[in-house]
Amino acid sequence: MCLSQWTKIFTLAQILSMLLIFIIKNLIHLCKVLLLTERDMKQLLFTLLAFFIYTGCTENRIASKQENTYPNIFPDYKEISIPINIAPLNFTVRNSSHIKAVFSNNNQPLFSIEGKNKIDIPLKKWQHMLSDNTGKQIDISISVWNESYPEGIQYKSFPVYITTDSIDPYIAYRLIEPGYESWHEMDIRQRALNCFKEDIIISSNMNEKGCVNCHSFCNYSPTDFMFHARTSPGGTIIIKNNQPTKVQLSQLGSSKEGTYPHWHPSGKYIIFSTNTTRQSFYSRNPNLIEVYDLESDLILYDPVRNTVITDPRFNSPESFETFPAWAPDGKRLYYCTAPAKQLPKRLREVKYSICSVSFDPDSGSFGETIDTIYTAHNKSASFPRISPDNQYLLFTESDYATFPIWHKEADLKMISLQGSAPVDTDILNSTDVESYHSWSSNGRWIIFSSRRLDGLYTRFFIAHLDKNKKFSKPFLLPQKDPDENNLRMKSFNIPEFIKDKITITRSQLDHTVTD
């Protein structure tokens, strides 16, 4: 370094030192005016000094090389549509020593974030950006420094669309290890979608290693929901107005306990399937696990009268009925059905259709006519879910049977209930499993489980349905640490949107389970 350069650096250091001394002197005077204690003054001066040191050491790097391709970030948040109230889209770039992300709108920088190999966006800064840019496109420019590019490389900026549509503030879901021999280690949890706060609602570890599963919420309510506790003592736990009770359905006129539930939107009924479930394991098959029902029927539970209502049409040994789901207005029931076969010998022949029947909530009775909404030919349907506007039916389509979560060919499909054109769902699907889907309360968002990341664990993806009935590219549920999506060896499944935080305590639920 030449003498002139050293002179410039020395001069700059002098100026900065004089400025710092000036600020500190005036700050001391201000502290005296404000009658701060000596301890408070020292703490304030220390904080200021730390700020200057941090600011002076923080690099605002500029990459020397330009690249006209998108960066390889994880999760893939490129060209997605997001709600106005979603958590920050933190991401990582593999094999990087330094990352810089610049967020802009119409070529006007909004803010920038730097990190070693991860971008951790401050929550308040992110929320302000969402609020200020609702209905607009933001562009994210990524620069990366690593061994290959020690001087840095700036990639092509990619768009993210901030929709005017909000998403429900919470989801509830089951967290489970993918091996079903570990059924005794599972939780039902809730997660705030505008941040990363996660809480356990009920855990299997709290009730003698028993399984907790099959939750269902009444009209997205955090105070009206249910789940099964399959332990001794156990039963179906029903929470109404935050008051939990335990029910043994097999003692109320049904020979079996309930399995897959769906709560009537009026809150007056819960429809269940009753399933005799078995599982098999493959040694040479990409699907690894097969789950099937030896028999399955439908029963209707009336929580007010504490009675079970049955209909012989849905309790015949000649057919399997499962996965019931109410229409949003509560006037129709949808369910999956297939002719009974000898199992497991003829399992690949079992293909489920989707049927519907009218329902009278006042009398608790079903209509006479059963309509077929989806006819099984070469494929099988499961998990029917009707959009809140009663316009569309979203379901999982697989090659056979009705447990597609281990079927790699399983895809999301959607049909119109009003005779309009079908909705293209190709953008939602991958080469691996998509299933366990739910609608947001405004009908603009869906959330579903997919194994597309590694083929082993299901994780949640969110997609937008716009006013033209077109789905956007799904994006992975944001996490505080993006690597948690890979390092957390749990499967996320059965997501349901809820309108607020569940406040009933774990101890209340645990006491209800064990009493």
N, C-alpha and C positions, 0 to 999 in steps of 0.2 A: 504494500500500500504506500503511495507516494505521500510526501509531506503535506501537500495541499489538501488531500483527502483527510488526513489526520487533523489538520487545522479546522476544517469544516465540522468534523465530528465533535472536536473539543468546543467549538463555538456553540454548536447546537446543545451540547450537554450543559454549558454555562447558562444558556437561555432557559432551558427546562428547569434547572436547579433554582434560578432566580424566580421563575414563575411559581414553582412549588413552595418556596419560602414565602412568597407574597400571599399565596392562598392560605398557608398554614397560619401566618400572623393574623390575617383577617378572620380566619376561622376561630382562633383563640379569643379574639376580641368579641366575636359573636357569641361564643360559649359563655363568656363572662356576663354579657348583656342578658342572656337567657338564664343566668344563674345556675348553670350546670355544675355538677360536682367535678372534682379533679379526676375521679374514676371515669365518669361519663366522657370527659374531655379526652382522656387517654384512649378510651375505646373508640371514639369517633375519629381521632387522628390515626390510630392504627388501621381502621377500616379504610380511610382515605388513602393511606400509604399503600395498602394491599391492592387497592383499586388501580393506582398508578402503575404499580409493578406489573399487575396482570395485564393492563392495557398495553404497557410497553413491550411485554413479552409475546402478546398475541400477534400472530402473523396474518396479514391479509394478502394471501398469496395470489398470484396471477399465473395461470398455466400458460406455457409457451407454445403448446401445440393445440390445434383445432381438429376435431374429428366430427364428420357428418353422419354419425350413427348414434343411436341411443345407448346410454350406459347400461351395463348389466348390474342392476340393483336387485336386492332381495329385502322384502317382498317386491314383486313386480307391480308397481303403482303407476306405470306408464299408461296414459290414455284411458283413464278411468273416470267415472262420475261418482261423486261422493256427497253425502248429506251435509247440511249446513251445521250439524252438531256432532260430527264424528271426532274421535280422538286423533291426535297427531299421527301422521303417516311416517313414523320413524323407519329408517331403512339402513342397510349396510351395503358396502361394496367389498367383495372378497379381494384378498391379496393387495390391500391398499395400506399405505403408511399415513396418508392424510387425504381428507375429503373436504370439499367445499361445495355447498349447495346454495344457489341464489334463487330466490322466489321473486317472480315479477308478474306484472300485468300490463299488457300493451307496451312491452319493452321498458316499463318503469319499475326499477327494483323496489321490492317491498321490504325484504330483509334477507340476510344471509346467515348461514350456520356452518361452522367448521367442526371437524372431528377427526379422530385418528382413522378409524375404519367404520364408524357409525355416525349417523346424523340423528341427534336427539333434539327434537324441536320443543322449545318451551311452550307449555300449555297455554298461557295467557297470550303469547305472541301468535300462536296458531289460531286461537279462538277469535282474536281481533281480525286476523286476516280473513277468516271465513265470513265473519260478519260484514266486513267492508267490501267483500267481493262476491256476495251472494248472486247467483245467476250468471257468473262470469267464468272465464277461463283464466287460470293461472299457469305460468310456465316455470318449470324447474330446470335449472342448468346445473350440471354436475361436473366438477373438475376433480381429477384423481392424480395423486402422486404415489409412485411405487418404484420398484427396482427397474421395471421396463421404461417408465417415464419419470425419471428423477426431477425433471424440470416441469412436470405436470402436463396433463392432457385434458382439454375441455371438450365434453361430448355435446352432441346436439340436444337442445332443450326439449323436454317433453311436456305435453299438456295434461292438466288435471281440471276437470269441470266441476265447479261447485254448484250443485243444483239448488233450486229454491225449495226442495222437498226435505223436510226433516225426517228423522228416523226415531222410533220409540227409544226412550232413554236407557232402557235396560233389556237384557236378554237373560233367560234362565236356561240351563242346559245340564247335561250329565257329562261328567268327566270320569273316564274309565280306562283301564289298561286294555290293550287290544286282545290279550289272551283271556278267553272266557273261563279258564281255570282260576282267574283272579277276580271273579265276580264279587267277592266279598270286599274288594277295595275299590269303591266308587263313591262319588259325591254328586249331589245336585247343587249347582252353584248359580250365582247371579253375577253379572258383569255390567258396569256402567259403560255405555258406548261413547260418551263424550270425554272419557278419560280412561284410565287403566285399572280402576278400583274393582277388585274381585272379592266376593264373600262366599263362604259355604252356607247353604241353606240347611242341608242335612247331610250327614256323612254315614256311610256304612260302618265306619269304625266306632260310631257312637251307639250302635245297637247290636252288640254281640256278633260283629262280622256278618251281619245280614245284608242282603242286597236291597238297595233303594233305587227305584226306577219308575218309568212310565208316568211322568208328571204331566199335568194338563192344567191350563189356566182358563178361567171363565172371563171371556171378553177382555183379555190382556190385563186383568186385574191382579195387583200384587197381594190383595187380601183374600182372594177367592181362588184357591187352587187345590190340587190333590197329588198324591203319589202313593206308590205301593211300598210297604216295608215287608220284605219277604224274610222274616226271621221268626223266632219263637220267644216271646209272643209278638205277633206282627199283625198285619192287616192293611186295609186301604185307609190312608190318612186323608181326611177331607177337612180343609180349612175354609170356613165361611165367616166373613167379616172378622178375620184374624183369630177366630176361635176354632181350635183343632178338635176333631173327634176321630175315633177309630171305628171302622166298620168291617165286619166279616161277611162279605157278600154270599159266601157259600151257605150261610145260615139263614138267608132271607128268601129262599125259594129257588136259588140256583145251586146246582150241584158243584159248581166250580167257582173259584175266585176270578175276578176280572183281570184282564191283561191290558190291551191297548185301549186307553180312554179318550173321550172327547166330550167336553163340557158344553151343554146346551147354552146358547147365548143368553137365554132368560135366567140362567142359574137354577132352573127348576129340575133339571135332569142331567145325568151323566150316562152316556152310552159306552158300553164296554164290549170288547170281544173277549171270549174265553178260549184260550189256546192251550193245547197239549203240545208243547214244543220239544223238539229233539235237535241235536246237532251232530254233524259228522265232520271228519277231518280228512283232507286229501293229502296223499304223499306226492302225487304227480298231477298237479292241477294249479293253474295260476290263481284260482280263487281261494285256495287254502282251506276255507271253512264253509260248510253248508248248514244252514238252519232251516227247518221246515216244521209244519204243523201236522200232526197225525189227525187232529180234528180241531175245529174252531166254529164258534157260534157267536151270536150277538145277544146281549141282555141290556135292559134299560133300568137304571137305578133312579128312584125318586128320593132325594135326601130329606125332603120335608116329611114324607110319610114313612121313610126308612123301609121301603119295599122295593122288590125287584119285579119288573114286568118282562114277560117273555112273549114271543110271537113264534108259533110253530114254523112259519116260513123261514125264520132265521136260526132254527135249531134242528134242522134236518140232518141225519147222517149221510144223506145223498150229496151234500155239498159243503164246501168250506166257506165261511164268512169271516172277514177280518178287516181291520183298519177302518173303523167307522169315522165319519166326519160330518158335522152339521153344516148346512148352509148358513151364511151370516145372519139371515133373518129367522133362522130356526124352523123354517117350514118344510125343509127337506133333509133327508138323511142320505149320505153317500157312503158306499162301502165296497170292498173288494170281495169277489166271489168266484169260485171255481168248482167244477164237478169233482167229487171225492175220488181219489185214486189210491191204489195200494202203494204205501210208502214204507221205506224209501225206494223200492224197486222201480216205481214209475214216476219218480220225482220230476224228471225232465219233461214229462207230459203235462204237468200241472201248470196251467196258465190262467191267470186271474183277469176277469173283466171288472169294470167299475159300473155299479148299478146305483139307482136312486129310487127313493120312495117318499111320498108326501108324509107330513107329520102334523098332527094337531096338538100344540102345546097345552091347550086347555084340558083335553081329555087324556093326553098321553098315549094316543093311539096312532097307528100307521095307516096309510091309505091302502086301497086294494091293488092298485096298479104298480108294478115294478118296472122301471125303465132302465134300459141298458145304455149307458153313456159312452162307454169304451168297450169294444168287443175284442176279446183276446183271440188272435189268430196265431201269428208266429212269435208274438211277444206277450209279456205278462206285466200287469200294472200293480202298483202298491202306493201307499201313502197319499191318497187323494186329499188335496187342500184347496178350498174354494177362496177366491179373492174376495176382499171385503165388500166390493161393489157387486158381487154375485155374477160377474161376467165370465170368469175363467176358472178352469180347474187345472191345477198344477199337480203332477204326479211323477213317480219314478217308473221308468220302463226298463225291463230286463228280459233276459231270454226265457226264464221260467221261474216258477215258485213265487214266493212273496217275502223273501228276506234278502233284498238286493245289496245290503251294505257291504257284502263281501264279493259281489259280482262286478268285475272290472268293466263289463259292458253296460252297467246300469247308467242311464242318463235321465235328465229332467226333461219332461215333455209338458206341453200345455195345450188344452183344447178350449174352444169357445162354448159357453153354455147358452149363448144367445143366437147361434147360427151365423156369427160373423167369421171372418177369415181366421185361420189358425195362426198362432204366434210362433215365430221362429225362435227356438231355444238353443240353436247350435252354439252360440257364443258362451253359454253357461257350462257346456260340457267339455270333458277332457277324455283322455284315453283310460282313465280310471274311474272309480266310483263317484257318483253324485246322488245324494239322497238326503233324507231327514230335513226337509225344507219347511219353511214357515213364511207367512206373509206379515208385513208390518201392518199396523192398524189403519194407516192411510192408503194401503195398497200400492205404494210406490217402491217398496223395497222387499226383496226376499233374502233370506239367509239359509244356507244349506251346508251340509257336510260333504267333504271331498277328500279322497286319498291321493290327489294329483301330485302332491309334493314328493312322496316317497313310496307310495303303494302300501304302507303299513298303518299309518295313523290318519284318522279323519280330523280335519280342521275346518274352521268356519270361513265361508266366503260370502260376500254380500254383493248384490247386484241391483241396479236401478231399472225400473220399468217406467219409461217416459209416457207422455200424454198420447204419443202415437203408437203405444203398445209395442215398443222396441226395448229389448233388454240391452243394458250396457255390459261391458267387460267386467266380470266379477273380480273383486279384490279381497285379499286375505285380511281377516280381522286384525286391526293394528294392535301391536303389543309395545309396551314401554321399551323392552329390549327385543329387537327383531329376531335375534338368535333364539329367543324362547320358543319360537315356532318349530325349531328343529331340536332343541335340547330338552324340551318338556315331553317326556315319553308317555303321553296320555292321548287318548282319543276324545275329541269333542263331538257329542252328538245330541240329537233331539233338541235343537234350539227353539225357543219360543220368545217372541217379543212381549215385553210387559211395560206398562205405562208409568211405573214408578218403582221405587225400591221396596223390596220385601222387608217388612219390619218385625214380623214374628220371629222370636229368638230360636236359636238351635236347641236350647234347653227345653223350651216349651214343646217343640216337636219331638225331641228325644223322650221326654216324659210320656207323651201321648203314645209313642211307639211301644214303649216298654211296659206301660200300665196294663 
